[in-house]
Amino acid sequence: MRIAVVDDNPMNITVVQEILKRAGYTDIVTAPSGIELFGLLGLTSEGSEQEMPLNNGCHDIDLILLDMMMPGVDGISACQAIQNSERLRDIPIIMVTAIGDSKKLAEALDAGAIDYVTKPINRIELLARIRVALRLKEQKDWHKERDRRVREELQLAREVQSAVLPQPLQEEGIAIDAIYKPSDELSGDLYAWHRIDDRRYGIAVIDAMGHGISSSLVCMFIASVLKDAMTKLIEPVRVISELNRRTGQLQFADQLIQYYFTALYLLVDLDKGTVEYVNAGHPSGFLLRGDGGDVETFAQGGVAIGIFDEIEVEKHMLSVHSGDRIVLVTDGILDLVGNVEENQMEQLKSALQAFRSGVSREKLEEALFVESNESSRSDDRCLVMVDIK
């Protein structure tokens, strides 16, 4: 543990150094003024940040014993400058003062000092306060290191989660793309598509309960099950039923927690010009006809996946033609067009009138995801576009 002793009186520094050395604190640095302390800490004479070599000792200071009354930069001003530095503000500061003015002591504590001792210094009191301050510093350092590791692991998890999402698809009869904006490091939204054969494609949009670590892990599980189900089972009713069966196999330590998700799964058959789909409690999809007619909505209803062991699954069908565009969304998209009290589905349906096939993904994103909406979002947002060519 490295302790910095700051005092304009050399005798005071000598006394404190001796007390510390006899108590076993041998790593001590000293400064005769606030300006000298700034130099140790890598601050300018005004107290602002400056670049310092990585091997500079300022990076290792664990505690500062700071005299309150010094010429030039006094202890309170030095304390305020340290608190203004994100790099330094976690260093505990104990004020050393001969002043008995409670207002000045309160000012020092408000400036960021965690404790104080008065002159003449009582050795037992000083060492006790140092031990408390260093314990607090150790705890803060432990939490900072743990938070750093958590951030790194979350970033890795986010990269893994993004890696399972499919790339945009451009083929002779179909184009599929997505706009995907998680609200946090990890998302509870998921989209997937898979080419089943030369003319059939499975497409799914899923929204897991909540967002963050737990829902993202559920999404990773769903992604693995979904890929296998789309490939082998193909037919929408069977795919959704399999998702529900596999989700029911998840075991949680807390039986009061039940994870569930909504899903909209489509089977597009380009030869037949049909879309078969199942809606499991998900927001409706939209069909934008290439001939300019009204925007059509998919059927709503169905039970979310993972709530019941057995669910009733109803398949729907619609026809599609060249020039048509299908738009699938998660409920975070609905917040872009209106409040919960308003008819969000109708407002989104109206907004999509201007974004039929031929209007680029970028233009749709620019129109819907305006900065004012994005700054206040609290939910994941996902939109999938399927263009029939």
C-alpha positions in Angstrom: 0.0 0.0 0.0 1.4 3.4 -1.0 0.5 6.4 1.1 1.1 10.0 0.1 1.8 12.5 2.9 1.2 16.2 1.9 2.1 19.0 4.3 4.0 22.3 3.9 5.7 21.8 7.3 8.7 19.4 7.0 8.5 18.5 10.7 4.9 17.4 10.3 5.9 15.2 7.4 8.8 13.7 9.4 6.5 12.9 12.3 3.9 11.2 10.2 6.5 9.3 8.2 7.9 7.9 11.4 4.5 6.9 12.7 3.7 5.1 9.5 7.1 3.3 9.2 6.9 2.0 12.8 3.4 0.7 12.0 4.7 -1.2 9.0 3.8 1.2 6.2 7.1 1.6 4.3 5.9 2.7 0.9 5.5 6.4 1.5 5.7 9.4 -0.9 5.7 13.0 0.3 4.8 16.4 -1.1 5.3 19.8 0.5 2.4 21.5 -1.3 -0.8 20.9 -3.2 1.0 21.7 -6.5 3.6 19.0 -5.7 0.8 16.6 -5.0 -0.7 17.4 -8.4 2.6 16.5 -10.0 2.6 13.1 -8.2 -1.0 12.5 -9.4 -0.5 13.5 -13.0 -2.5 16.7 -12.7 -1.6 20.2 -14.1 -0.9 23.1 -11.7 -4.6 24.0 -12.2 -5.7 20.5 -11.2 -6.7 19.2 -14.6 -5.6 16.0 -16.2 -2.3 15.6 -18.0 -0.7 12.7 -19.7 1.7 10.8 -17.5 4.1 7.9 -18.2 2.5 4.5 -17.3 5.3 3.8 -14.9 4.7 6.9 -12.9 4.1 6.2 -9.2 0.9 8.2 -9.2 -1.0 5.2 -10.5 -0.2 3.3 -7.3 -1.2 5.7 -4.5 -3.8 4.1 -2.2 -4.3 6.8 0.4 -3.5 10.5 0.8 -2.9 12.3 4.1 -3.6 15.9 3.2 -2.9 19.0 5.2 -5.9 21.4 5.0 -4.0 24.7 5.3 -1.2 25.2 2.7 -0.1 28.2 0.7 -1.2 28.3 -2.9 -3.4 25.2 -3.4 -4.9 24.4 0.0 -6.2 20.9 1.0 -9.8 21.6 0.1 -8.9 22.8 -3.4 -6.6 19.8 -3.9 -9.3 17.5 -2.7 -11.9 19.0 -5.1 -9.4 18.6 -8.1 -8.8 14.9 -7.2 -12.6 14.3 -7.0 -13.0 15.8 -10.4 -10.7 13.2 -11.9 -12.4 10.0 -12.8 -9.0 8.3 -12.7 -8.2 9.5 -9.1 -11.5 10.0 -7.3 -11.4 6.6 -5.7 -8.2 7.4 -3.7 -9.3 7.9 -0.1 -8.3 11.3 1.4 -7.8 11.9 5.2 -7.5 15.6 6.1 -4.9 16.5 8.6 -5.7 19.8 10.3 -5.1 22.0 13.3 -8.3 23.9 12.7 -11.3 23.2 15.0 -13.7 25.1 12.7 -16.5 22.7 12.1 -17.6 24.6 9.0 -14.1 24.1 7.4 -14.1 20.4 8.3 -17.6 20.0 6.8 -16.3 21.8 3.7 -13.4 19.4 3.4 -15.7 16.4 3.7 -18.1 17.8 1.1 -15.0 18.3 -1.2 -14.5 14.5 -1.1 -12.3 13.7 2.0 -13.6 10.6 3.8 -12.2 11.4 7.2 -9.9 13.8 9.2 -7.5 13.8 12.1 -6.4 16.9 14.1 -3.0 18.2 15.1 -1.2 17.4 17.3 -1.6 14.0 15.7 -2.6 11.1 18.0 -0.7 8.1 16.7 -3.4 5.5 17.7 -6.2 7.5 16.2 -4.3 8.2 13.0 -3.4 4.5 12.4 -7.0 3.4 13.1 -8.4 5.9 10.6 -5.8 4.8 8.0 -6.7 1.1 8.5 -10.4 1.9 7.9 -9.6 4.0 4.8 -7.4 1.3 3.3 -10.0 -1.3 3.8 -12.5 0.8 2.0 -10.0 1.3 -0.8 -9.4 -2.5 -1.1 -13.2 -3.0 -1.3 -13.5 -0.4 -4.0 -10.6 -1.8 -6.0 -12.2 -5.3 -5.8 -15.5 -4.1 -7.0 -13.9 -2.1 -9.9 -11.9 -5.2 -11.0 -15.0 -7.4 -10.8 -17.0 -4.8 -12.8 -14.3 -4.7 -15.4 -14.4 -8.5 -15.8 -18.2 -8.4 -16.0 -18.0 -5.7 -18.7 -15.5 -7.8 -20.7 -17.6 -10.9 -20.4 -20.8 -9.0 -21.4 -19.0 -7.7 -24.5 -17.9 -11.2 -25.4 -21.5 -12.5 -24.9 -22.8 -9.7 -27.1 -20.4 -10.6 -29.8 -21.4 -14.3 -29.6 -25.1 -13.4 -29.6 -24.6 -11.2 -32.7 -22.6 -14.0 -34.4 -25.7 -16.3 -34.4 -27.8 -13.7 -36.2 -28.1 -14.4 -40.0 -26.5 -12.2 -42.6 -28.8 -10.3 -45.1 -30.0 -12.6 -47.9 -30.2 -11.7 -51.5 -31.3 -14.4 -53.9 -33.2 -14.7 -57.2 -36.7 -14.7 -55.8 -36.3 -13.2 -52.3 -34.4 -10.7 -50.2 -34.3 -10.6 -46.4 -32.8 -8.0 -44.1 -33.2 -6.8 -40.5 -32.8 -3.7 -38.4 -31.7 -4.7 -34.9 -31.1 -2.4 -31.9 -30.7 -4.0 -28.5 -31.5 -1.8 -25.5 -28.6 -3.0 -23.5 -25.3 -5.0 -23.9 -27.5 -8.1 -24.5 -30.8 -8.5 -26.2 -34.0 -10.5 -25.7 -34.9 -10.1 -29.3 -34.0 -12.7 -32.0 -34.5 -13.1 -35.7 -33.6 -16.0 -37.9 -34.0 -17.3 -41.4 -33.0 -20.4 -43.2 -33.1 -21.6 -46.8 -35.0 -24.9 -46.6 -34.6 -25.8 -50.3 -34.4 -23.9 -53.7 -37.7 -22.2 -53.3 -38.7 -22.4 -49.6 -37.5 -20.3 -46.7 -38.2 -20.4 -42.9 -38.3 -16.9 -41.2 -38.8 -16.2 -37.5 -38.9 -13.2 -35.2 -38.8 -13.9 -31.4 -39.1 -11.6 -28.3 -38.1 -13.2 -25.0 -39.4 -11.9 -21.7 -37.3 -8.9 -20.5 -33.9 -8.1 -21.7 -30.3 -8.4 -20.4 -28.3 -11.5 -19.4 -31.2 -13.9 -18.6 -33.3 -13.2 -21.7 -30.2 -13.2 -23.9 -29.3 -16.7 -22.6 -32.8 -17.9 -23.3 -32.5 -16.4 -26.8 -29.3 -18.3 -27.4 -31.1 -21.5 -26.4 -34.0 -20.7 -28.7 -31.6 -20.0 -31.6 -30.1 -23.4 -31.4 -33.5 -25.1 -31.2 -35.0 -23.0 -33.9 -32.3 -23.7 -36.5 -32.7 -27.5 -36.0 -36.6 -27.2 -36.0 -36.6 -25.1 -39.2 -34.3 -27.6 -41.0 -36.0 -30.8 -40.0 -39.6 -30.0 -39.2 -40.2 -27.1 -41.7 -43.9 -26.9 -41.3 -44.9 -23.9 -39.0 -47.2 -25.7 -36.6 -44.6 -28.4 -36.0 -41.8 -25.8 -35.6 -43.7 -23.8 -33.0 -44.8 -26.9 -31.1 -41.2 -28.1 -30.9 -40.1 -24.7 -29.6 -42.7 -25.0 -26.8 -41.7 -28.6 -26.0 -38.0 -27.8 -25.8 -38.6 -24.6 -23.8 -40.6 -26.6 -21.3 -37.5 -28.7 -20.7 -35.6 -25.7 -19.3 -35.1 -26.1 -15.5 -34.6 -23.1 -13.3 -33.5 -23.2 -9.7 -36.2 -20.6 -8.8 -39.4 -22.3 -9.7 -41.2 -18.9 -9.4 -39.3 -17.7 -12.5 -40.7 -18.8 -15.8 -39.2 -17.6 -19.0 -41.4 -17.4 -22.0 -41.3 -15.7 -25.4 -43.5 -14.7 -28.3 -42.8 -15.8 -31.8 -44.0 -15.3 -35.4 -42.8 -18.0 -37.7 -43.2 -18.0 -41.5 -42.7 -20.6 -44.3 -42.4 -18.8 -47.6 -42.9 -20.9 -50.7 -41.9 -19.0 -53.8 -43.2 -21.6 -56.3 -46.7 -21.6 -54.8 -46.6 -17.9 -54.0 -47.8 -18.6 -50.4 -46.8 -17.7 -46.9 -47.8 -20.1 -44.1 -47.4 -18.8 -40.6 -48.1 -19.2 -36.9 -48.4 -16.4 -34.5 -47.6 -17.3 -30.9 -48.6 -14.2 -28.9 -46.4 -11.9 -31.1 -47.2 -8.5 -32.6 -48.8 -8.9 -36.0 -46.7 -8.9 -39.2 -47.5 -6.6 -42.1 -47.9 -7.3 -45.9 -47.2 -4.3 -48.1 -48.5 -5.1 -51.6 -46.4 -4.1 -54.5 -49.5 -2.8 -56.4 -50.0 -0.1 -53.8 -53.1 -1.4 -52.0 -53.8 -1.1 -48.3 -51.2 -2.6 -45.9 -52.5 -6.0 -44.7 -52.0 -7.3 -41.2 -51.2 -10.9 -40.2 -53.6 -12.7 -37.9 -53.0 -12.1 -34.2 -53.6 -14.3 -31.2 -52.0 -17.5 -30.0 -50.3 -18.3 -26.7 -46.8 -17.3 -26.0 -44.2 -20.2 -25.9 -43.1 -21.6 -22.6 -46.1 -20.9 -20.5 -48.0 -24.1 -20.9 -46.9 -27.7 -21.5 -49.3 -28.0 -24.4 -50.5 -25.1 -26.6 -53.0 -24.9 -29.4 -51.3 -23.8 -32.6 -53.2 -22.3 -35.5 -51.8 -22.0 -38.9 -52.7 -19.1 -41.3 -51.9 -18.6 -45.0 -51.8 -15.7 -47.4 -50.6 -15.3 -51.0 -47.7 -13.2 -52.1 -46.6 -11.9 -55.5 -43.5 -10.2 -57.0 -43.1 -6.8 -55.5 -44.7 -7.5 -52.2 -42.9 -6.8 -48.9 -43.4 -8.5 -45.5 -42.5 -6.6 -42.4 -42.1 -8.4 -39.0 -41.5 -6.5 -35.8 -41.0 -7.0 -32.0 -43.0 -4.8 -29.6 -40.1 -2.4 -29.1 -40.8 -1.1 -32.6 -44.4 -0.2 -31.6 -43.0 2.4 -29.1 -41.6 4.4 -32.0 -45.0 5.3 -33.3 -47.2 5.9 -30.3 -48.0 5.4 -26.6 -49.4 2.3 -25.1 -52.8 4.0 -24.7 -52.9 4.7 -28.5 -53.5 2.1 -31.2 -49.9 1.4 -32.0 -50.5 -1.3 -34.5 -52.7 1.0 -36.6 -50.1 3.8 -36.4 -47.3 1.5 -37.4 -49.5 0.2 -40.3 -50.1 3.7 -41.5 -46.4 4.6 -41.2 -45.3 1.6 -43.2 -47.5 2.8 -46.2 -44.5 4.7 -47.4 -42.0 1.9 -47.2 -43.0 -0.7 -49.8 -40.6 -2.9 -51.7 -38.0 -0.8 -53.4 -37.5 1.6 -50.5 -34.2 0.8 -48.9 -33.6 -0.5 -45.5 -31.5 2.6 -44.7 -34.5 4.9 -45.6 -36.8 2.9 -43.3 -34.3 3.0 -40.5 -33.8 6.7 -40.9 -37.5 7.4 -40.8 -38.4 5.2 -37.8 -35.3 5.3 -35.6 -35.0 9.0 -35.2 -32.7 10.3 -32.5 -35.4 11.5 -30.1 -37.0 8.0 -30.0 -33.7 6.2 -29.6 -32.5 8.3 -26.7 -35.4 7.2 -24.5 -35.8 3.6 -25.5 -36.0 0.9 -22.8 -36.7 -2.1 -25.0 -35.0 -4.1 -27.7 -36.1 -3.2 -31.2 -36.1 -5.6 -34.2 -37.6 -5.3 -37.6 -37.3 -7.8 -40.4 -38.1 -7.1 -44.1 -38.8 -9.8 -46.6 -39.0 -8.7 -50.2 -40.6 -11.0 -52.8 -38.8 -10.4 -56.1 
